[in-house]
Amino acid sequence: MKGALPVSIWHRRGLQGHHQAVLGEMVGMIDHFEGLLGPYPFEKYAVVHLPNLPATGMENAGITFQLEGAGAAAMAGELWLSAHELSHQWYGDLVTIKSWDDLWIKEGMATLLETEGLRAHTDKDGPFTLNGSEFGAVEGEAIHDTSLGLAEKYTSGPYTRAAWLMTQIRSLVGEEAFWQTLRGVLDEHRFGAIGTDAFLGAFAEVLGPETMAKALHA
């Protein structure tokens, strides 16, 4: 339990993994994400390990399906995946995306929040190190590319390149304005959807016209 919130991991009997340790870490991550994004939005959170899943993880409201064994070879790998999928409870489930062209909003935020979920373990250089070096990008893989089919959109663009862009915005506007803006997006679009223009537009006031133009270009 995290207060009144049930938090659980479900798996086949005998499946190897760091389940108890990961469960404790997830409770801590929920607490951290609530401080940044607002209260956890559903009545429970569960991770269910499945033996046959086309992806390593798939978020749903209140529950994440995870390919059993994915990231479980080392504790760190499972924690990264757990942090990524948990963060989708806010960006992905509480607020989803208007179209698949807006994929970068939920996946970029989840990639950025991975580092937040593991900050206690990874941020050894100071309290405001943003871990931007974690977000590599591949040349030619854009954050937002309307020419690609659905399956082709899942490149580094909507993930690490998008997280890098959000980290630049974060560094420019500061911690208070960054998280306040993201909470505002969640409040305004709660149980609804958001597109690229509206999401970036939420930062227009704190970025200013010149920097906003750079963000749109990126």
Contacts in CASP RR format, 6 or more apart in sequence:
PFRMAT RR
TARGET T0000
AUTHOR 0000-0000-0000
METHOD contacts of the structure
MODEL  1
MKGALPVSIWHRRGLQGHHQAVLGEMVGMIDHFEGLLGPYPFEKYAVVHL
PNLPATGMENAGITFQLEGAGAAAMAGELWLSAHELSHQWYGDLVTIKSW
DDLWIKEGMATLLETEGLRAHTDKDGPFTLNGSEFGAVEGEAIHDTSLGL
AEKYTSGPYTRAAWLMTQIRSLVGEEAFWQTLRGVLDEHRFGAIGTDAFL
GAFAEVLGPETMAKALHA
1 7 0 8 1.000
2 27 0 8 1.000
2 28 0 8 1.000
2 30 0 8 1.000
2 31 0 8 1.000
2 40 0 8 1.000
5 30 0 8 1.000
5 40 0 8 1.000
5 43 0 8 1.000
5 44 0 8 1.000
5 45 0 8 1.000
6 44 0 8 1.000
6 45 0 8 1.000
6 46 0 8 1.000
7 23 0 8 1.000
7 24 0 8 1.000
7 26 0 8 1.000
7 27 0 8 1.000
7 30 0 8 1.000
7 44 0 8 1.000
7 45 0 8 1.000
7 46 0 8 1.000
8 23 0 8 1.000
8 44 0 8 1.000
8 45 0 8 1.000
8 46 0 8 1.000
8 47 0 8 1.000
9 19 0 8 1.000
9 22 0 8 1.000
9 23 0 8 1.000
9 26 0 8 1.000
9 46 0 8 1.000
9 47 0 8 1.000
9 48 0 8 1.000
9 49 0 8 1.000
10 46 0 8 1.000
10 47 0 8 1.000
10 48 0 8 1.000
10 49 0 8 1.000
11 17 0 8 1.000
11 19 0 8 1.000
11 48 0 8 1.000
11 49 0 8 1.000
11 68 0 8 1.000
12 49 0 8 1.000
12 51 0 8 1.000
12 68 0 8 1.000
15 49 0 8 1.000
15 68 0 8 1.000
15 69 0 8 1.000
16 69 0 8 1.000
16 72 0 8 1.000
17 69 0 8 1.000
17 72 0 8 1.000
17 78 0 8 1.000
18 72 0 8 1.000
18 75 0 8 1.000
18 78 0 8 1.000
21 75 0 8 1.000
22 47 0 8 1.000
22 75 0 8 1.000
22 78 0 8 1.000
22 79 0 8 1.000
22 82 0 8 1.000
25 79 0 8 1.000
25 82 0 8 1.000
26 45 0 8 1.000
26 47 0 8 1.000
26 82 0 8 1.000
26 86 0 8 1.000
29 82 0 8 1.000
29 83 0 8 1.000
29 86 0 8 1.000
29 117 0 8 1.000
30 40 0 8 1.000
30 45 0 8 1.000
30 86 0 8 1.000
32 116 0 8 1.000
32 117 0 8 1.000
32 119 0 8 1.000
33 40 0 8 1.000
33 86 0 8 1.000
33 87 0 8 1.000
33 89 0 8 1.000
33 90 0 8 1.000
33 113 0 8 1.000
33 116 0 8 1.000
33 117 0 8 1.000
34 40 0 8 1.000
36 113 0 8 1.000
36 116 0 8 1.000
36 179 0 8 1.000
36 182 0 8 1.000
36 183 0 8 1.000
37 90 0 8 1.000
37 91 0 8 1.000
37 179 0 8 1.000
37 182 0 8 1.000
37 183 0 8 1.000
37 186 0 8 1.000
38 90 0 8 1.000
38 183 0 8 1.000
38 186 0 8 1.000
40 89 0 8 1.000
41 61 0 8 1.000
41 89 0 8 1.000
41 90 0 8 1.000
41 93 0 8 1.000
41 94 0 8 1.000
41 190 0 8 1.000
42 61 0 8 1.000
42 62 0 8 1.000
42 89 0 8 1.000
42 93 0 8 1.000
43 62 0 8 1.000
44 62 0 8 1.000
44 63 0 8 1.000
45 62 0 8 1.000
45 63 0 8 1.000
45 64 0 8 1.000
45 86 0 8 1.000
45 89 0 8 1.000
46 62 0 8 1.000
46 63 0 8 1.000
46 64 0 8 1.000
47 63 0 8 1.000
47 64 0 8 1.000
47 66 0 8 1.000
47 82 0 8 1.000
47 85 0 8 1.000
48 63 0 8 1.000
48 64 0 8 1.000
48 65 0 8 1.000
48 66 0 8 1.000
49 66 0 8 1.000
49 67 0 8 1.000
49 68 0 8 1.000
49 69 0 8 1.000
50 65 0 8 1.000
50 66 0 8 1.000
50 67 0 8 1.000
50 68 0 8 1.000
51 68 0 8 1.000
53 65 0 8 1.000
53 66 0 8 1.000
53 67 0 8 1.000
55 67 0 8 1.000
56 66 0 8 1.000
56 67 0 8 1.000
56 70 0 8 1.000
56 71 0 8 1.000
56 81 0 8 1.000
57 64 0 8 1.000
57 65 0 8 1.000
57 66 0 8 1.000
57 67 0 8 1.000
57 70 0 8 1.000
57 81 0 8 1.000
57 85 0 8 1.000
58 64 0 8 1.000
58 65 0 8 1.000
58 66 0 8 1.000
58 85 0 8 1.000
59 85 0 8 1.000
59 88 0 8 1.000
59 89 0 8 1.000
59 92 0 8 1.000
59 93 0 8 1.000
60 93 0 8 1.000
61 89 0 8 1.000
61 93 0 8 1.000
61 94 0 8 1.000
62 89 0 8 1.000
62 93 0 8 1.000
64 85 0 8 1.000
64 86 0 8 1.000
64 88 0 8 1.000
66 81 0 8 1.000
66 85 0 8 1.000
70 78 0 8 1.000
70 81 0 8 1.000
71 77 0 8 1.000
71 78 0 8 1.000
71 80 0 8 1.000
71 81 0 8 1.000
72 78 0 8 1.000
76 118 0 8 1.000
76 121 0 8 1.000
79 118 0 8 1.000
79 121 0 8 1.000
80 114 0 8 1.000
80 118 0 8 1.000
83 113 0 8 1.000
83 114 0 8 1.000
83 116 0 8 1.000
83 117 0 8 1.000
83 118 0 8 1.000
84 110 0 8 1.000
84 111 0 8 1.000
84 113 0 8 1.000
84 114 0 8 1.000
85 110 0 8 1.000
87 109 0 8 1.000
87 110 0 8 1.000
87 113 0 8 1.000
87 114 0 8 1.000
87 116 0 8 1.000
87 117 0 8 1.000
88 106 0 8 1.000
88 110 0 8 1.000
90 109 0 8 1.000
90 186 0 8 1.000
91 105 0 8 1.000
91 106 0 8 1.000
91 109 0 8 1.000
91 110 0 8 1.000
91 113 0 8 1.000
91 186 0 8 1.000
92 106 0 8 1.000
92 110 0 8 1.000
94 186 0 8 1.000
94 190 0 8 1.000
94 191 0 8 1.000
95 185 0 8 1.000
95 186 0 8 1.000
95 189 0 8 1.000
95 190 0 8 1.000
95 191 0 8 1.000
95 192 0 8 1.000
95 193 0 8 1.000
95 194 0 8 1.000
96 106 0 8 1.000
96 192 0 8 1.000
96 193 0 8 1.000
96 194 0 8 1.000
97 103 0 8 1.000
97 105 0 8 1.000
97 106 0 8 1.000
97 193 0 8 1.000
97 194 0 8 1.000
97 195 0 8 1.000
98 193 0 8 1.000
98 194 0 8 1.000
98 195 0 8 1.000
99 195 0 8 1.000
100 149 0 8 1.000
100 150 0 8 1.000
100 153 0 8 1.000
101 144 0 8 1.000
101 145 0 8 1.000
101 146 0 8 1.000
101 153 0 8 1.000
101 196 0 8 1.000
102 144 0 8 1.000
102 194 0 8 1.000
102 195 0 8 1.000
102 196 0 8 1.000
102 199 0 8 1.000
103 153 0 8 1.000
103 154 0 8 1.000
103 158 0 8 1.000
104 143 0 8 1.000
104 144 0 8 1.000
104 157 0 8 1.000
104 158 0 8 1.000
104 159 0 8 1.000
104 162 0 8 1.000
104 196 0 8 1.000
105 162 0 8 1.000
105 194 0 8 1.000
105 195 0 8 1.000
105 196 0 8 1.000
105 199 0 8 1.000
107 158 0 8 1.000
107 159 0 8 1.000
107 162 0 8 1.000
108 158 0 8 1.000
108 159 0 8 1.000
108 160 0 8 1.000
108 162 0 8 1.000
108 163 0 8 1.000
108 166 0 8 1.000
109 162 0 8 1.000
109 163 0 8 1.000
109 166 0 8 1.000
109 182 0 8 1.000
111 135 0 8 1.000
111 159 0 8 1.000
111 160 0 8 1.000
111 162 0 8 1.000
111 163 0 8 1.000
112 135 0 8 1.000
112 163 0 8 1.000
112 166 0 8 1.000
112 167 0 8 1.000
112 170 0 8 1.000
114 134 0 8 1.000
115 122 0 8 1.000
115 123 0 8 1.000
115 130 0 8 1.000
115 131 0 8 1.000
115 132 0 8 1.000
115 134 0 8 1.000
119 131 0 8 1.000
122 131 0 8 1.000
123 129 0 8 1.000
123 131 0 8 1.000
128 175 0 8 1.000
130 167 0 8 1.000
130 170 0 8 1.000
130 171 0 8 1.000
131 167 0 8 1.000
132 163 0 8 1.000
132 164 0 8 1.000
132 167 0 8 1.000
134 160 0 8 1.000
134 163 0 8 1.000
135 160 0 8 1.000
135 161 0 8 1.000
135 163 0 8 1.000
135 164 0 8 1.000
135 167 0 8 1.000
136 156 0 8 1.000
136 160 0 8 1.000
136 161 0 8 1.000
136 164 0 8 1.000
137 156 0 8 1.000
137 157 0 8 1.000
137 160 0 8 1.000
137 161 0 8 1.000
137 164 0 8 1.000
138 155 0 8 1.000
138 156 0 8 1.000
138 157 0 8 1.000
138 161 0 8 1.000
141 155 0 8 1.000
141 156 0 8 1.000
141 157 0 8 1.000
141 161 0 8 1.000
142 157 0 8 1.000
142 161 0 8 1.000
143 157 0 8 1.000
143 158 0 8 1.000
143 161 0 8 1.000
143 162 0 8 1.000
143 165 0 8 1.000
143 218 0 8 1.000
144 158 0 8 1.000
144 196 0 8 1.000
145 153 0 8 1.000
165 215 0 8 1.000
165 218 0 8 1.000
168 215 0 8 1.000
168 218 0 8 1.000
169 178 0 8 1.000
169 203 0 8 1.000
169 207 0 8 1.000
169 215 0 8 1.000
170 178 0 8 1.000
172 207 0 8 1.000
172 211 0 8 1.000
173 181 0 8 1.000
173 203 0 8 1.000
173 206 0 8 1.000
173 207 0 8 1.000
177 206 0 8 1.000
181 202 0 8 1.000
181 203 0 8 1.000
181 206 0 8 1.000
184 202 0 8 1.000
185 194 0 8 1.000
185 199 0 8 1.000
185 202 0 8 1.000
189 198 0 8 1.000
200 212 0 8 1.000
200 215 0 8 1.000
200 216 0 8 1.000
201 212 0 8 1.000
203 212 0 8 1.000
203 215 0 8 1.000
204 212 0 8 1.000
207 215 0 8 1.000
END
